[in-house]
Amino acid sequence: MDVLSYTKLTLEDFIGKYRCLLKQPSISAKNVGIKECASLLRDLMEDSGIYAEVFQSRGNPVVYGEVESKESDKILLVYSHYDVQPPDPLSEWIYPPFEAEVVDGKIVARGASDSKGNIMAFLKAVEYYVKSEKSAPVNVKFLFEGEEEIGSPNLPDFVEAHRDLLKADAAVCWDGGLHPSNRPSICLGVKGILYVELRCKTAKVDVHSSYAPVVINPAWRIVWALNSIKSQDGRIRVEGWYDDIRPLASEDAKLISEIPPEDEDIVKELGIKELLGGVRGVDALRKLICEPTANIAGLKSGYIEEGSKTVLPCEAVVKLDFRLVVDQKPDKLFDLLRRHLDDEGFRDIEIVKLGSLLPSKTPPSAPIAQASSRAAEASYNAKPVVYPNAAGSGPDYVFTNILHLDSVWTGCAPPFSKAHAPNEFNTVDYLIKGILYVANILREFKKR
């Protein structure tokens, strides 16, 4: 019996367990249902024939698992996360976010694609090998964390402390999805991130706006500071910000030139007129993949409710995320940002680091990259879209930098599956294809 036949024979049980996992909230930002979800995931892994246990890290629990192979001594380390984003705003959900309603083959729930669907697809493929074939093609180790959606603050320490337990030959970060063209997508690294909060407080309390000529307004201080950080052409103006960036390798430039253009898909999906600066095609891809960013994630000060209130606020706060490319280092950039604000006359603005991740990189020639590419093509009957690195961020560097493993970032979630947004979804068909993809990754990695 092949993996697809096994999946179809046990599909009702699989979807039932998948919905059970989705119905269990696991919101790391609010610490809702985390421990319960970790325990449930351990039980689901054991039901699939996988040895599993829950480790209590310095933060949220880590679920670890193992499957031994009788056919190979190779070890593949599989990473994903069981935590999810908050479901807000609740009013925009068609169905309740933790009911996991199934409608015409579509499962709607928070975490359906990011990333509980990915987890369940991998477990199902391994279950097939364990229960039907009696052995997996290679040894598999699982590392499922509960803090990815809040920046994985405790994962580096956990990985560092469990180097021996996590020894492997390569890693697969199974937290991705398909390209908008519906071709499989493989990233050979991810951007890093530096997430900070700028705070400015002047008076003890808000005052009447008539005092504006003589009382410092912290909102203006924050606005002027932001203007000093980034110019209108998108250039980050902090001295030294670009100094450590690795030049684009010719093999990476070739990969970018082979990626299908995404600008029209993005414009259509978001309902915007054009991309920033009117960039298109390969130029848009290069900006997404190769450039660091400075983004205002949120800004708060004064009165922002309905109607008017003439007030001079006493405090202003802005949250900024900076995406980083190889070989930028968040700690160094944090220091450069502090120095920049001081030099620009903003010593009164406090900077608080809320989180950071290093960027990561794996060469296209790595065995796991080659195995994943062959598996993707065999599973989807289409060549995968291979990115030198993702535009987003994740904790991939704990595998490439701490464990010194080659690693790929891939998965089986549908394109534009509304991850992080209301009405996040997955489909039965995408899950089944994902199970096949996993089965083929394990087979191909054994050959390499």
C-alpha positions as CSV (number, residue, x, y, z in Angstrom):
1,M,0.0,0.0,0.0
2,D,1.4,3.4,-1.0
3,V,1.2,6.6,1.1
4,L,-1.8,8.0,-0.8
5,S,-3.8,4.8,-0.5
6,Y,-3.0,4.7,3.2
7,T,-4.0,8.3,3.7
8,K,-7.3,7.9,1.8
9,L,-8.1,4.7,3.8
10,T,-7.6,6.6,7.1
11,L,-8.6,10.0,6.0
12,E,-11.6,10.4,8.3
13,D,-9.4,9.6,11.3
14,F,-6.7,12.0,10.1
15,I,-9.1,15.0,9.6
16,G,-10.7,14.3,13.0
17,K,-7.3,14.5,14.7
18,Y,-6.4,17.6,12.7
19,R,-9.6,19.3,13.7
20,C,-9.0,18.3,17.3
21,L,-5.6,20.0,17.2
22,L,-7.2,23.1,15.6
23,K,-9.9,23.3,18.3
24,Q,-7.3,23.6,21.0
25,P,-6.3,27.2,21.2
26,S,-2.5,27.8,21.5
27,I,-2.1,31.6,21.5
28,S,1.5,32.3,22.6
29,A,1.0,36.1,22.6
30,K,-1.6,35.7,25.3
31,N,-0.5,32.4,26.9
32,V,-3.8,30.8,26.1
33,G,-4.0,27.0,25.9
34,I,-0.2,26.5,25.3
35,K,0.4,23.7,27.8
36,E,-2.8,21.9,26.8
37,C,-1.9,22.0,23.2
38,A,1.7,20.7,23.8
39,S,0.2,17.7,25.7
40,L,-2.4,17.1,23.0
41,L,0.3,17.2,20.3
42,R,2.4,14.7,22.2
43,D,-0.6,12.4,22.4
44,L,-1.2,12.7,18.6
45,M,2.4,11.9,17.9
46,E,2.2,8.8,20.1
47,D,-1.0,7.7,18.3
48,S,1.0,7.9,15.0
49,G,3.7,5.6,16.4
50,I,6.2,8.3,17.3
51,Y,8.0,8.4,20.6
52,A,7.2,11.9,22.0
53,E,7.7,13.9,25.2
54,V,7.1,17.4,26.4
55,F,10.1,19.5,27.6
56,Q,9.6,22.5,29.7
57,S,11.9,25.2,28.4
58,R,12.5,28.6,30.0
59,G,9.3,29.6,28.2
60,N,6.6,27.6,26.5
61,P,6.9,23.8,26.3
62,V,8.8,22.1,23.5
63,V,7.4,18.9,22.1
64,Y,10.2,16.5,21.0
65,G,9.8,13.2,19.1
66,E,11.8,10.4,17.5
67,V,11.3,7.7,15.0
68,E,14.0,5.2,14.3
69,S,14.8,3.7,10.9
70,K,15.8,0.2,10.2
71,E,17.0,1.2,6.7
72,S,19.4,4.1,7.3
73,D,21.6,5.8,9.9
74,K,20.8,9.3,8.5
75,I,18.9,11.6,10.8
76,L,16.6,14.4,9.6
77,L,15.5,17.0,12.2
78,V,12.1,18.4,11.6
79,Y,11.1,21.8,13.0
80,S,7.6,23.4,13.2
81,H,5.5,25.3,15.8
82,Y,2.1,24.6,17.4
83,D,1.5,28.1,18.7
84,V,-0.8,30.4,16.7
85,Q,-1.5,34.1,16.3
86,P,-4.4,35.7,18.2
87,P,-7.7,35.5,16.2
88,D,-8.6,39.1,16.4
89,P,-10.7,40.7,15.0
90,L,-13.3,38.1,15.9
91,S,-16.1,39.9,14.1
92,E,-14.5,39.2,10.7
93,W,-14.5,35.4,11.0
94,I,-17.1,33.6,9.0
95,Y,-16.9,30.7,11.4
96,P,-15.5,30.7,15.0
97,P,-11.7,30.5,14.8
98,F,-11.4,27.5,17.1
99,E,-14.3,25.4,15.8
100,A,-12.5,24.1,12.7
101,E,-15.5,24.0,10.5
102,V,-15.3,21.9,7.4
103,V,-17.1,23.4,4.4
104,D,-16.7,21.9,0.9
105,G,-13.3,20.4,1.7
106,K,-12.0,23.6,3.3
107,I,-11.1,23.7,7.0
108,V,-11.4,27.2,8.5
109,A,-9.6,27.8,11.8
110,R,-6.7,29.7,13.4
111,G,-3.6,27.7,12.8
112,A,-5.1,25.7,9.9
113,S,-2.2,26.6,7.6
114,D,0.3,28.2,10.0
115,S,1.3,25.7,11.1
116,K,-0.9,22.9,12.5
117,G,-1.7,21.7,9.0
118,N,2.0,21.3,8.2
119,I,2.6,19.4,11.5
120,M,-0.3,17.0,10.9
121,A,0.8,16.3,7.3
122,F,4.3,15.4,8.5
123,L,3.0,13.2,11.3
124,K,0.7,11.4,8.9
125,A,3.5,10.6,6.4
126,V,5.7,9.2,9.2
127,E,2.7,7.2,10.6
128,Y,2.4,5.6,7.1
129,Y,6.0,4.4,7.3
130,V,5.8,3.2,10.9
131,K,2.4,1.4,10.6
132,S,2.3,0.3,7.0
133,E,6.0,0.0,6.0
134,K,7.2,-0.9,9.5
135,S,10.2,1.5,9.2
136,A,10.9,5.1,8.1
137,P,13.4,5.6,5.3
138,V,15.6,7.7,7.7
139,N,15.7,8.5,11.4
140,V,13.5,11.4,12.2
141,K,13.6,13.8,15.1
142,F,10.8,16.3,15.7
143,L,11.2,19.7,17.4
144,F,7.9,21.6,17.8
145,E,8.0,24.8,19.7
146,G,5.3,27.0,21.2
147,E,6.8,30.5,20.7
148,E,7.4,31.0,17.0
149,E,4.6,33.6,16.7
150,I,6.3,35.7,19.4
151,G,9.8,35.5,18.0
152,S,11.1,32.1,19.4
153,P,12.8,33.9,22.4
154,N,13.7,30.7,24.2
155,L,14.4,28.3,21.3
156,P,18.1,29.2,20.9
157,D,18.8,28.4,24.6
158,F,16.9,25.1,24.3
159,V,18.8,24.1,21.2
160,E,22.1,25.0,22.7
161,A,21.3,23.0,25.9
162,H,20.2,20.0,23.9
163,R,22.8,19.8,21.1
164,D,23.4,16.0,21.6
165,L,19.7,15.2,21.6
166,L,19.2,17.2,18.4
167,K,22.2,15.8,16.5
168,A,21.2,15.3,12.9
169,D,22.5,15.4,9.3
170,A,20.1,18.1,8.1
171,A,17.0,20.0,9.1
172,V,13.7,20.7,7.5
173,C,11.8,23.7,8.8
174,W,8.3,22.6,7.9
175,D,6.5,25.9,8.3
176,G,5.9,27.0,4.7
177,G,3.5,26.8,1.9
178,L,3.1,26.8,-1.9
179,H,4.0,29.6,-4.2
180,P,1.1,31.7,-5.6
181,S,1.6,29.8,-8.9
182,N,0.6,26.6,-6.9
183,R,4.1,25.2,-7.3
184,P,5.9,24.0,-4.2
185,S,8.2,26.6,-2.6
186,I,11.6,26.0,-1.0
187,C,13.6,28.6,0.9
188,L,17.3,28.2,1.4
189,G,17.3,30.5,4.4
190,V,15.3,33.3,6.0
191,K,15.7,36.9,6.9
192,G,16.6,37.8,10.4
193,I,14.7,40.4,12.5
194,L,15.2,43.1,15.0
195,Y,12.0,44.2,16.7
196,V,12.1,47.3,18.9
197,E,9.9,49.8,20.6
198,L,10.7,53.5,20.7
199,R,9.2,55.4,23.7
200,C,9.1,59.1,24.4
201,K,7.6,60.6,27.5
202,T,7.6,64.3,28.4
203,A,5.1,65.7,30.8
204,K,3.5,63.7,33.7
205,V,0.1,63.9,32.2
206,D,-1.7,64.9,29.0
207,V,-2.2,68.7,28.7
208,H,-4.5,71.1,26.8
209,S,-3.2,71.5,23.3
210,S,-3.0,75.3,23.8
211,Y,0.3,74.6,25.5
212,A,1.8,73.3,22.2
213,P,4.0,76.4,21.7
214,V,5.8,75.8,25.0
215,V,5.5,72.1,25.9
216,I,7.3,69.3,24.0
217,N,5.0,67.0,22.2
218,P,6.4,63.4,22.3
219,A,4.4,62.4,19.2
220,W,6.3,64.9,17.2
221,R,9.6,63.7,18.7
222,I,8.8,60.1,17.6
223,V,7.7,61.3,14.1
224,W,10.9,63.3,13.6
225,A,13.0,60.3,14.9
226,L,11.3,58.0,12.4
227,N,12.0,60.5,9.6
228,S,15.7,60.3,10.5
229,I,15.7,56.5,10.4
230,K,14.3,56.0,6.9
231,S,14.2,58.2,3.8
232,Q,11.3,58.3,1.4
233,D,13.1,56.2,-1.2
234,G,13.2,53.3,1.4
235,R,16.9,53.7,2.3
236,I,17.7,53.1,6.0
237,R,19.7,56.1,7.1
238,V,21.4,54.6,10.1
239,E,25.2,54.8,9.5
240,G,26.7,51.4,9.1
241,W,23.4,49.6,8.6
242,Y,24.5,48.0,5.3
243,D,28.1,47.4,6.0
244,D,27.9,43.7,6.8
245,I,25.5,42.6,4.1
246,R,26.9,39.7,2.0
247,P,27.0,40.5,-1.7
248,L,24.5,38.5,-3.8
249,A,26.1,35.3,-5.1
250,S,25.8,34.5,-8.8
251,E,23.9,31.2,-7.9
252,D,21.4,33.2,-5.9
253,A,20.9,35.7,-8.6
254,K,20.2,32.9,-11.0
255,L,17.6,31.4,-8.6
256,I,15.9,34.8,-8.3
257,S,15.8,35.1,-12.1
258,E,13.9,31.8,-12.3
259,I,11.2,32.7,-9.7
260,P,7.8,33.5,-11.4
261,P,6.9,37.2,-11.0
262,E,4.7,37.7,-7.9
263,D,3.8,41.4,-8.2
264,E,0.5,40.9,-9.9
265,D,-0.6,38.3,-7.4
266,I,0.3,40.5,-4.5
267,V,-1.4,43.6,-5.9
268,K,-4.6,41.6,-6.6
269,E,-4.7,39.8,-3.3
270,L,-4.1,43.0,-1.3
271,G,-6.3,45.2,-3.4
272,I,-3.7,47.9,-4.0
273,K,-2.8,49.8,-7.2
274,E,0.9,48.9,-7.4
275,L,3.9,47.9,-5.3
276,L,5.9,50.5,-3.5
277,G,7.9,52.6,-6.0
278,G,6.1,50.8,-8.9
279,V,8.6,47.9,-8.8
280,R,7.7,44.8,-10.9
281,G,9.1,41.4,-11.9
282,V,12.6,40.6,-10.9
283,D,13.2,44.0,-9.4
284,A,10.3,43.4,-7.0
285,L,11.7,40.0,-6.1
286,R,15.2,41.3,-5.5
287,K,13.8,43.9,-3.1
288,L,11.7,41.3,-1.2
289,I,14.6,38.8,-1.0
290,C,17.8,40.8,-0.8
291,E,17.0,44.1,1.0
292,P,16.8,44.8,4.7
293,T,13.7,46.6,5.8
294,A,12.5,49.2,8.4
295,N,8.8,48.9,9.0
296,I,6.5,50.8,11.4
297,A,4.4,48.0,12.9
298,G,2.3,50.3,15.2
299,L,2.2,53.8,16.5
300,K,0.2,55.1,19.5
301,S,-0.1,58.5,21.1
302,G,-2.8,60.9,22.3
303,Y,-6.5,60.7,21.4
304,I,-7.4,58.4,18.5
305,E,-11.0,57.7,19.2
306,E,-14.0,59.0,17.3
307,G,-14.5,62.8,17.2
308,S,-12.0,65.4,18.4
309,K,-10.1,66.1,21.5
310,T,-7.7,69.0,21.7
311,V,-4.9,67.3,23.7
312,L,-1.1,67.4,23.8
313,P,-0.1,63.8,24.8
314,C,2.5,63.1,27.4
315,E,3.7,59.9,25.8
316,A,4.2,58.3,22.3
317,V,5.2,54.8,21.4
318,V,6.1,53.2,18.1
319,K,6.9,49.5,17.3
320,L,9.4,48.9,14.5
321,D,10.5,45.7,12.9
322,F,13.7,45.5,10.9
323,R,14.2,42.5,8.5
324,L,17.8,41.6,8.2
325,V,19.8,39.8,5.5
326,V,23.0,37.7,5.7
327,D,25.4,38.7,7.5
328,Q,23.6,41.4,9.5
329,K,23.6,41.0,13.3
330,P,20.7,42.3,15.3
331,D,22.7,43.1,18.4
332,K,25.1,45.3,16.4
333,L,22.3,47.0,14.6
334,F,20.5,47.7,17.9
335,D,23.7,49.6,19.0
336,L,23.9,51.4,15.7
337,L,20.3,52.5,16.1
338,R,20.9,53.8,19.6
339,R,24.0,55.8,18.4
340,H,22.0,57.2,15.4
341,L,19.2,58.5,17.6
342,D,21.8,60.0,20.0
343,D,23.7,61.7,17.1
344,E,20.4,63.0,15.7
345,G,19.4,64.7,18.9
346,F,17.0,62.0,20.2
347,R,18.6,61.0,23.5
348,D,15.2,61.5,25.1
349,I,13.8,58.5,23.2
350,E,14.1,55.1,24.9
351,I,14.7,52.0,22.8
352,V,13.5,48.6,24.1
353,K,14.4,45.4,22.2
354,L,11.4,43.2,22.0
355,G,13.0,40.4,20.0
356,S,15.6,39.4,17.4
357,L,16.6,36.6,15.1
358,L,19.7,36.1,13.0
359,P,19.4,35.5,9.3
360,S,20.3,32.1,7.9
361,K,21.6,30.6,4.7
362,T,22.0,27.1,3.1
363,P,23.7,26.5,-0.3
364,P,21.6,25.2,-3.2
365,S,24.0,22.3,-3.5
366,A,23.2,21.0,0.0
367,P,21.8,17.4,0.0
368,I,18.7,18.4,1.9
369,A,18.0,21.1,-0.7
370,Q,18.5,18.7,-3.6
371,A,16.3,16.0,-1.8
372,S,13.5,18.5,-1.1
373,S,13.6,19.8,-4.7
374,R,13.3,16.3,-6.2
375,A,10.6,15.4,-3.7
376,A,8.6,18.5,-4.5
377,E,8.7,17.9,-8.2
378,A,7.7,14.2,-7.8
379,S,4.8,15.2,-5.5
380,Y,3.3,18.2,-7.4
381,N,4.4,17.4,-10.9
382,A,6.0,20.8,-11.1
383,K,9.5,22.2,-10.5
384,P,9.7,23.9,-7.1
385,V,10.2,27.6,-6.8
386,V,13.5,27.9,-5.0
387,Y,14.3,31.1,-3.1
388,P,17.8,32.0,-1.9
389,N,16.1,33.1,1.3
390,A,12.6,34.0,2.4
391,A,11.3,37.6,2.7
392,G,10.0,36.7,6.1
393,S,11.8,35.6,9.3
394,G,12.0,32.5,11.5
395,P,14.4,30.7,13.8
396,D,16.2,28.8,11.1
397,Y,19.6,30.1,12.4
398,V,19.4,27.8,15.4
399,F,19.9,24.9,13.0
400,T,22.4,26.6,10.6
401,N,24.4,28.6,13.2
402,I,24.1,26.6,16.4
403,L,23.8,23.0,15.2
404,H,25.7,23.7,11.9
405,L,23.2,21.9,9.8
406,D,22.0,22.6,6.2
407,S,18.3,23.5,6.4
408,V,15.4,24.2,4.1
409,W,12.2,26.1,4.8
410,T,9.2,24.5,3.1
411,G,5.7,23.2,3.7
412,C,2.3,22.4,2.2
413,A,0.0,25.3,3.2
414,P,-2.1,26.7,0.4
415,P,-1.0,30.1,-1.1
416,F,-2.8,33.1,0.3
417,S,-4.3,30.9,3.0
418,K,-5.0,34.0,5.2
419,A,-2.4,33.0,7.8
420,H,-2.3,35.7,10.6
421,A,-5.7,37.0,9.3
422,P,-9.4,36.2,9.9
423,N,-10.7,33.1,8.1
424,E,-7.4,31.3,7.9
425,F,-7.9,28.0,6.1
426,N,-6.5,24.8,4.6
427,T,-8.0,22.2,2.4
428,V,-8.1,18.4,2.4
429,D,-6.5,18.3,-1.0
430,Y,-3.5,20.4,0.1
431,L,-3.0,18.3,3.2
432,I,-3.0,15.1,1.2
433,K,-0.5,16.5,-1.3
434,G,1.6,17.6,1.7
435,I,1.6,14.1,3.1
436,L,2.9,12.8,-0.2
437,Y,5.5,15.6,-0.3
438,V,6.8,14.5,3.2
439,A,7.0,10.9,2.2
440,N,9.0,11.8,-0.8
441,I,11.4,14.0,1.2
442,L,12.2,11.2,3.5
443,R,12.8,8.8,0.6
444,E,14.9,11.3,-1.4
445,F,17.0,12.2,1.7
446,K,17.8,8.6,2.2
447,K,19.3,8.4,-1.3
448,R,21.5,11.5,-0.8
